[in-house]
C-alpha cells in the first residue's frame, strides 16, 4: 500500500470508525482498524462484532493494499499532525506501516488484513430513506432514556417502529420513558429494537444538512448509510414492552410552565439534591405557583416558578436528573406537566402549535413522606 491523503480527511475517518473499536476483547485484532486502499479511496473499518463502522475517504493511490493497525496509536498520531497537511502512508514487509507528514514519521507494527473478521456491510432487508435531520431529532429526544445495563437487555435498546408513514422511537429504563414521532415518506411497516449505543453513534456521525440516511433493516441487523459512512449493528432480541399501554390521560392536574424557568430552577435546586441517593426534588404546586425545593444535611434550596394550572393542587417528588435530561433536549418554549397523582407517572409534553403527542416523556415520581 502506498497512498497520499489529506490529514483532515484521514483524521475525520479515524474518529468515525474508532467509535466501533472494541476496548475489551478476547480478540486483540479487534482493537485495530482495518485500512484498505483501492479505487482511489482509503477504506477504514472497525467492529466489536455488535457494531461495525466503515467509512470511505478520497485519496491518491500509488499502490493498493491493506493492513490492520492499532486504533489508539494511529488515531493519536494523526490527530497531532498539522491540519490540512498531506499524509503519506506506506506498508512495508512483515506488516509494518510507515506514516510520514512534513517533518514527522512513525512506524507501526500492524497485522495482516486476512486475520480481520469478515463482516459484510451489504445485507438484505427492508430499505427506506429518512432525512438525516429527522433521524437525528428522533434519537436526540429518546436515546438517553434507555437503560445503560439491565437484567433485560431489551431495555438497553430503543424500539424503532414504522406504520402509517410515521416513524416512532421509544426508550425506557423502568423509571422513565421517551416517545418521539416523526412523519416519513415510507409505506412499509417495521418494528425492531436497536441498541441505544448504536443510535448514539449515528447521532454523533450525522452532520448538519447531511441530506438523507438510507436504512436497511432485517430480522437480525440494521445498517445506516450516512454520506460516505456505513454503520452496521446487531438488533436486540426479545419483545419490547407495550409502550402505548403505559400512556394514560386521566390527569388530575395539568401544569403549563416556561421551559427555561423550570429548567434553571431545577438545576439550582439539584445542587443539593445530588446529596440524596434519589436526587430528590419536590414540586409543590398550588394555584399559580410551583415551589421547587430540595434539602440535605448541608442546607436547603427553594425556587418559585409562575405556572398556569388546571385541576388539583399537588405535591410530588422527582429524581432531578430525569427531569433535567428531558429539559435539556426539548425544543419547546412551553411544556406541560400532566399529573395523575403524587404516586403515579407524570407525562410531560411540549406545548407547540403542532401535535402535542409527537413527543411524550413519562417519569415516575419518588415517594415522599
C-alpha positions in Angstrom: 0.0 0.0 0.0 1.2 3.5 -0.9 -1.2 6.4 -0.5 -1.3 10.2 -0.1 -4.2 11.7 1.9 -5.2 15.0 3.5 -4.7 15.0 7.3 -8.2 16.4 7.8 -9.9 13.6 5.8 -7.8 10.9 7.5 -8.4 12.2 11.0 -12.1 12.5 10.4 -12.3 8.9 9.1 -10.3 7.5 12.0 -12.6 9.4 14.5 -15.7 8.0 12.9 -14.6 4.3 12.9 -12.9 4.5 16.3 -16.4 4.5 17.9 -16.7 0.8 17.0 -13.3 -0.3 18.1 -13.5 -3.0 20.8 -12.0 -1.8 24.1 -12.1 -5.1 26.0 -11.9 -8.1 23.7 -10.6 -11.6 23.7 -9.6 -10.9 20.0 -6.7 -8.5 20.1 -7.1 -7.7 16.4 -10.5 -6.0 17.2 -8.6 -3.2 18.9 -7.3 -2.3 15.5 -8.6 -0.6 12.4 -8.7 -2.3 9.0 -7.2 0.0 6.4 -7.7 -0.7 2.7 -6.5 1.3 -0.3 -8.4 0.7 -3.5 -10.3 2.5 -6.3 -8.8 5.9 -5.2 -10.3 5.6 -1.8 -8.9 4.8 1.7 -11.5 2.5 3.4 -11.4 2.3 7.1 -13.3 -0.4 9.0 -13.8 -1.2 12.7 -16.0 -3.6 14.6 -16.7 -5.0 18.1 -18.8 -7.7 16.5 -22.0 -6.0 17.6 -21.4 -2.6 16.0 -19.4 -2.1 12.8 -18.5 1.1 11.0 -16.9 1.5 7.5 -16.1 4.9 6.0 -14.6 5.9 2.7 -12.2 8.8 2.1 -10.8 10.1 -1.3 -7.0 9.7 -1.6 -4.3 9.3 -4.2 -3.1 5.7 -4.5 0.2 4.7 -6.0 -0.1 1.1 -4.8 -3.2 -0.7 -3.4 -3.1 -2.8 -0.3 -4.5 -3.5 3.2 -3.4 -3.8 6.8 -4.8 -3.7 10.4 -3.2 -1.1 12.8 -3.7 -0.4 16.4 -6.6 2.2 16.6 -5.4 4.3 19.5 -1.9 4.6 18.2 -2.7 5.7 14.7 -5.5 7.9 16.0 -3.4 9.8 18.5 -0.6 10.3 16.0 -2.7 11.5 13.0 -4.7 13.9 15.3 -1.5 15.6 16.3 -0.3 16.2 12.8 -0.6 19.7 11.2 -4.1 20.3 10.0 -4.7 20.2 6.2 -1.2 18.8 5.6 -0.6 15.7 3.4 0.0 12.4 5.0 1.9 9.6 3.2 1.2 6.0 4.2 3.2 3.0 3.0 3.2 -0.6 4.1 6.5 -2.4 4.3 7.5 -6.1 4.8 6.1 -8.0 7.9 3.0 -5.8 8.2 4.9 -2.6 9.1 3.2 0.7 8.3 5.2 3.9 7.8 3.4 7.2 8.1 5.1 10.4 7.1 3.9 14.0 7.2 6.2 17.0 6.8 8.9 16.5 9.5 7.2 13.7 11.3 7.5 10.0 10.8 6.2 6.9 12.6 6.5 3.2 12.1 3.7 1.0 13.4 3.7 -2.8 13.5 0.4 -4.0 12.3 -1.4 -7.2 11.5 -2.4 -8.9 8.3 -5.8 -7.9 6.9 -6.5 -11.6 6.3 -6.8 -12.0 10.1 -9.6 -9.4 10.5 -13.1 -10.7 10.9 -15.0 -10.7 7.6 -18.2 -8.7 8.2 -20.3 -7.8 5.2 -21.8 -4.3 5.2 -24.2 -5.3 2.4 -27.3 -7.1 3.7 -30.8 -7.7 2.6 -33.9 -6.3 4.3 -36.5 -3.5 4.2 -34.9 -0.4 2.8 -36.0 3.2 3.2 -34.7 6.7 3.3 -35.2 9.2 6.1 -34.0 12.8 6.3 -30.8 12.8 8.4 -32.1 15.8 10.4 -35.3 13.9 11.2 -33.4 10.8 12.3 -31.1 13.0 14.4 -34.1 14.6 16.0 -35.7 11.2 16.8 -32.5 10.0 18.5 -31.8 13.2 20.4 -35.2 13.1 22.1 -35.1 9.5 23.2 -31.8 7.5 23.4 -30.9 8.9 26.9 -34.0 7.2 28.5 -32.7 3.7 27.6 -31.2 1.6 30.3 -27.4 1.6 30.5 -27.5 -2.0 31.8 -30.5 -4.1 32.8 -31.5 -7.6 33.7 -33.5 -7.4 30.5 -31.0 -6.4 27.7 -34.0 -5.3 25.5 -34.3 -2.1 27.7 -30.7 -1.1 26.6 -32.2 -0.5 23.1 -34.8 1.7 21.5 -37.9 0.5 19.7 -38.0 1.7 16.1 -41.5 1.4 14.8 -42.9 2.5 11.4 -46.5 2.4 10.4 -48.9 4.7 8.5 -45.9 6.8 7.4 -44.9 7.7 11.0 -41.6 6.7 12.5 -41.7 6.3 16.3 -38.6 5.8 18.5 -39.2 4.7 22.1 -36.7 4.3 25.0 -37.4 3.3 28.6 -35.4 2.1 31.6 -38.0 1.3 34.2 -38.1 4.8 35.7 -38.8 7.0 32.7 -39.9 6.6 29.1 -39.4 8.8 26.0 -41.6 8.5 22.9 -40.8 10.6 19.8 -42.8 10.5 16.5 -41.9 12.0 13.1 -43.6 11.7 9.7 -41.6 9.9 7.0 -42.1 9.0 3.3 -42.2 5.2 3.6 -45.3 2.9 3.3 -43.9 -0.2 4.9 -44.2 -1.4 8.5 -41.2 -2.1 10.8 -40.8 -3.0 14.4 -37.3 -3.6 15.7 -35.2 -2.9 18.7 -31.9 -1.0 18.0 -29.1 -0.8 20.7 -29.1 2.7 22.1 -25.3 2.7 21.8 -25.7 2.3 18.0 -28.2 5.2 17.8 -26.0 7.5 19.8 -23.0 6.8 17.4 -25.4 7.6 14.5 -26.3 10.8 16.2 -22.6 11.8 16.6 -21.8 10.9 13.0 -24.7 12.8 11.3 -23.6 16.4 10.5 -25.7 19.4 9.8 -27.6 19.4 6.4 -26.4 15.9 5.5 -29.4 15.1 3.3 -30.8 11.6 3.7 -29.8 8.5 5.5 -30.5 5.1 3.9 -31.6 2.4 6.4 -31.8 -1.3 5.7 -33.5 -3.4 8.4 -33.7 -7.2 8.6 -34.7 -9.5 11.4 -31.2 -9.6 13.0 -29.3 -6.5 11.6 -29.8 -2.9 10.7 -27.5 -0.7 8.6 -27.4 3.1 8.2 -25.7 4.8 5.2 -24.8 8.4 6.0 -22.9 10.1 3.3 -19.7 8.0 2.8 -20.1 6.0 6.0 -22.0 2.8 6.7 -22.9 1.8 10.3 -23.9 -1.9 10.8 -25.4 -3.2 14.0 -26.9 -6.3 15.5 -30.5 -5.9 16.7 -31.7 -6.8 20.2 -33.8 -10.0 20.5 -37.0 -10.1 22.5 -40.3 -8.4 22.8 -40.4 -4.7 23.7 -42.9 -3.5 26.3 -46.3 -2.3 25.1 -45.4 1.4 25.4 -48.8 2.6 24.2 -50.5 0.8 27.1 -48.3 2.8 29.6 -49.5 6.2 28.2 -52.5 7.5 30.2 -54.7 10.6 30.1 -56.7 10.5 33.3 -54.9 13.7 34.6 -56.0 15.3 37.9 -53.8 18.3 37.2 -52.2 19.9 34.1 -49.4 22.5 34.7 -48.1 24.7 31.9 -44.8 26.3 32.6 -41.9 28.1 30.7 -39.2 25.5 29.9 -36.2 27.8 30.7 -37.6 28.9 34.0 -38.3 25.5 35.3 -35.0 24.1 33.9 -32.9 26.8 35.6 -34.8 26.4 38.9 -34.4 22.6 38.9 -30.7 23.0 38.0 -30.2 25.2 41.1 -32.3 23.0 43.4 -30.5 19.9 42.2 -27.2 21.2 43.6 -28.4 19.9 47.0 -30.5 17.1 45.6 -27.2 15.3 44.5 -26.6 14.6 48.1 -29.7 12.3 48.1 -29.5 8.9 46.5 -32.7 9.7 44.5 -31.5 13.2 43.5 -34.8 14.2 45.2 -36.5 17.5 44.4 -40.1 18.3 45.5 -42.6 20.2 43.4 -45.3 21.8 45.5 -48.0 23.0 43.0 -50.6 25.5 44.3 -52.8 27.9 42.4 -50.5 29.9 40.0 -47.2 29.0 41.6 -44.9 26.0 41.8 -42.4 25.8 44.6 -39.4 23.7 43.8 -37.2 22.7 46.8 -34.6 20.2 48.0 -32.8 19.7 51.2 -29.7 17.9 52.6 -27.6 17.9 55.7 -25.7 20.9 54.0 -28.8 23.1 53.7 -31.9 23.6 51.5 -32.9 25.4 48.3 -36.2 26.9 47.4 -37.3 28.2 44.0 -40.7 29.6 42.9 -41.9 29.5 39.3 -45.0 31.0 37.8 -47.4 28.5 36.2 -50.8 28.1 34.5 -52.7 25.3 36.3 -55.9 23.4 35.6 -57.1 20.9 38.2 -56.0 19.9 41.7 -53.1 21.2 43.8 -50.4 18.6 44.2 -47.1 17.9 46.0 -44.8 15.4 44.2 -41.2 14.3 44.3 -38.9 13.5 41.3 -35.4 12.5 40.6 -34.0 15.8 39.3 -31.7 14.1 36.8 -34.6 12.5 35.0 -36.3 15.9 34.7 -33.1 17.7 33.6 -32.4 15.1 30.9 -35.8 16.0 29.3 -35.4 19.8 29.8 -32.0 19.8 28.0 -33.4 18.3 24.8 -36.9 19.7 24.4 -37.2 22.5 21.8 -40.5 23.9 23.1 -40.7 27.2 24.8 -43.6 26.0 27.0 -44.2 22.5 28.4 -47.0 20.9 30.3 -46.7 18.5 33.3 -49.7 16.2 33.1 -50.2 14.7 36.6 -52.3 11.7 37.6 -51.4 11.8 41.3 -48.5 12.1 43.7 -47.6 8.4 43.4 -48.4 8.0 39.6 -46.4 8.7 36.5 -46.1 12.3 35.2 -46.4 12.8 31.4 -44.5 15.8 30.1 -45.5 17.2 26.7 -44.4 20.1 24.5 -46.9 23.0 24.2 -46.5 23.5 20.5 -48.9 24.5 17.8 -48.5 21.2 16.1 -49.5 17.8 17.5 -48.5 17.8 21.2 -48.4 14.0 21.2 -45.3 14.0 18.9 -43.1 13.9 21.9 -44.1 12.4 25.2 -41.8 11.9 28.2 -43.0 9.9 31.2 -41.3 9.9 34.5 -42.1 8.1 37.7 -42.2 10.1 40.9 -40.2 9.4 44.1 -42.3 8.7 47.1 -42.1 11.5 49.7 -43.1 11.2 53.4 
